[in-house]
């Protein structure tokens, strides 16, 4: 079974119809078909997506985003993820808290982290990465 953790950059590419976003569309179709794919997003990344949409005056309520990402598990940012994310400050100091939250969830779940941020490939994260653009 494939397990994927979404970075906010992927969700924003999907919502804003940017390059790379179509891969999330395919993933959501796989989830809908019951292909055995699991997808999750950290509550920190969820907050980043909503914050960016609000900042840019996009009209998307949290319930709309939930409907759009139906089948994607929203995971609270807990103690375990916080500790893993904090450790990334040493090995990947250029990454934001949102980046580290996504990687921490992927590490905790032994999942592949999906992002559009190429800088992740230059960091020592120990997590399987899929860079969508």
For each residue, the residues with C-beta under 8 A, 3 or more apart:
1: 36 37 38
2: 36 37 38 112
3: 37 38 39 40 109 110 111 112
4: 27 37 38 39 40 111 112 113 114 130
5: 39 40 41 42 102 105 106 109 111 112 113 114
6: 10 11 24 39 40 41 45 72 102 114
7: 10 11 45 98 99 102 113 114 115 116 117
8: 11 12 41 45 46 48 49 52 98 102
9: 12 13 115 116 117
10: 6 7 13 14 20 21 23 24 114 115 116 132
11: 6 7 8 14 15 24 41 45 49 65 69
12: 8 9 15 16 18 49 52 53
13: 9 10 16 17 18 19 20 21 24 116 132 133
14: 10 11 17 21 22 24 25 68
15: 11 12 21 49 53 58 60 65 68
16: 12 13 21
17: 13 14 21
18: 12 13 21 116 133
19: 13 133
20: 10 13 23 116 132 133
21: 10 13 14 15 16 17 18 24 25 132
22: 14 25 26
23: 10 20 26 27 114 132
24: 6 10 11 13 14 21 27 28 114 132
25: 14 21 22 28 29
26: 22 23 29 30
27: 4 23 24 30 31 37 39 114
28: 24 25 31 32 39 69 70 71 72
29: 25 26 32 33
30: 26 27 33 35 37
31: 27 28 34 35 37 39 71 72
32: 28 29 70 71
33: 29 30
34: 31
35: 30 31
36: 1 2
37: 1 2 3 4 27 30 31
38: 1 2 3 4 73 111
39: 3 4 5 6 27 28 31 71 72 73
40: 3 4 5 6 72 73 74 75 105 109 111
41: 5 6 8 11 45 46 69 72 73 74 75 102 105
42: 5 45 46 75 77 81 98 101 102 104 105
43: 46 47 74 75 76 77
44: 47 48 77 97 98 101 102
45: 6 7 8 11 41 42 48 49 98 101 102
46: 8 41 42 43 49 50 65 74
47: 43 44 50 51
48: 8 44 45 51 52 98
49: 8 11 12 15 45 46 52 53 65
50: 46 47 53 54 60 62 65
51: 47 48 54 55
52: 8 12 48 49 55 56
53: 12 15 49 50 56 58 60 65
54: 50 51 57 58
55: 51 52
56: 52 53
57: 54
58: 15 53 54
59:
60: 15 50 53 64 65 68
61: 64 65
62: 50 65 66
63: 66 67
64: 60 61 67 68
65: 11 15 46 49 50 53 60 61 62 68 69
66: 62 63 69 70 74
67: 63 64 70
68: 14 15 60 64 65
69: 11 28 41 65 66 72
70: 28 32 66 67
71: 28 31 32 39
72: 6 28 31 39 40 41 69
73: 38 39 40 41
74: 40 41 43 46 66
75: 40 41 42 43 81 105
76: 43
77: 42 43 44 81 82 101
78: 81 82
79: 82 83
80: 83 84 104 108
81: 42 75 77 78 84 85 101 104 105 108
82: 77 78 79 85 86 104
83: 79 80 86 87
84: 80 81 87 88 103 104 107 108
85: 81 82 88 97 100 101 103 104
86: 82 83 89 100
87: 83 84 90 91
88: 84 85 91 92 95 100 103 104 123 125
89: 86 92 93 100
90: 87 93
91: 87 88 123 124 125
92: 88 89 95 99 100 103 120 123 124 125
93: 89 90
94: 119 123
95: 88 92 99 100 103 119 120 123
96: 99 100
97: 44 85 100 101
98: 7 8 42 44 45 48 101 102
99: 7 92 95 96 102 103 115 117 120
100: 85 86 88 89 92 95 96 97 103 104
101: 42 44 45 77 81 85 97 98 104 105
102: 5 6 7 8 41 42 44 45 98 99 105 106 113 115
103: 84 85 88 92 95 99 100 106 107 113 120 125 127
104: 42 80 81 82 84 85 88 100 101 107 108
105: 5 40 41 42 75 81 101 102 108 109 111
106: 5 102 103 109 110 111 112 113 127 128
107: 84 103 104 110 125 126 127
108: 80 81 84 104 105
109: 3 5 40 105 106
110: 3 106 107
111: 3 4 5 38 40 105 106 128
112: 2 3 4 5 106 127 128 129 130
113: 4 5 7 102 103 106 120 125 127 128 129 130
114: 4 5 6 7 10 23 24 27 129 130 132
115: 7 9 10 99 102 120 129 130 131 132
116: 7 9 10 13 18 20 131 132 133
117: 7 9 99 120 131
118: 121 122 131
119: 94 95 122 123
120: 92 95 99 103 113 115 117 123 125 129 131
121: 118 129 131
122: 118 119
123: 88 91 92 94 95 119 120
124: 91 92
125: 88 91 92 103 107 113 120 129
126: 107
127: 103 106 107 112 113
128: 106 111 112 113
129: 112 113 114 115 120 121 125
130: 4 112 113 114 115
131: 115 116 117 118 120 121
132: 10 13 20 21 23 24 114 115 116
133: 13 18 19 20 116
